[in-house]
Amino acid sequence: MTDQSRPGRKRSEQSRLAILAATLDLVAEAGYGALTVEGIAARSGVGKQTIYRWWPSKADVLLDALATKADLYVPIPDEGTFRADLGGFLDSTFELGEKAQVADTLRALMAQAQIDPEFGKRFREDFLNRRREALGVIVDRARERGELPAGVNAGTVIDVVFGTLWYRLLATREPVGRGLADELVALLADHGASTAEIR
């Protein structure tokens, strides 16, 4: 994540992780609207001024917490085929996304990004683009092996995956889980795999 910290003492990783964990716990308990820097400081045992020195706002603390969680829980597999790699990535992504705490956090951050242009830029750079780049590694690998559907741009494959995820999170509130992951793998990878075999 882009370092938003102010000049001053170097970050303590232990304190940073305590702050991120406290932030996720508080959001799970009371929602984003009730989240305050004061509350994060009290829960984490880290001074309020330290939090403000490292992050511009409560939204940025939450953004860092979510991005860190996504990096930890969503691997970039390399199993030798697009179908296997995409399936592994989507299973982990959607398993995380179907958790109520994570889904509510994503909605809150997206809403904040619409009303705060500066935060919106950080949200795109530090979370949205970061997740796109992670999937991009898998899609680029598939493109090099000739496994993508004919005539489909790699960026469109990524749009379909995250567009579906965000549409369900923000618009329909339909479930996000393994079933949806399997459907997207069938849509995006099965044709590519059969094409590669024909070649």
Beta strands, then each sheet from edge to edge (+ up, - down):
end
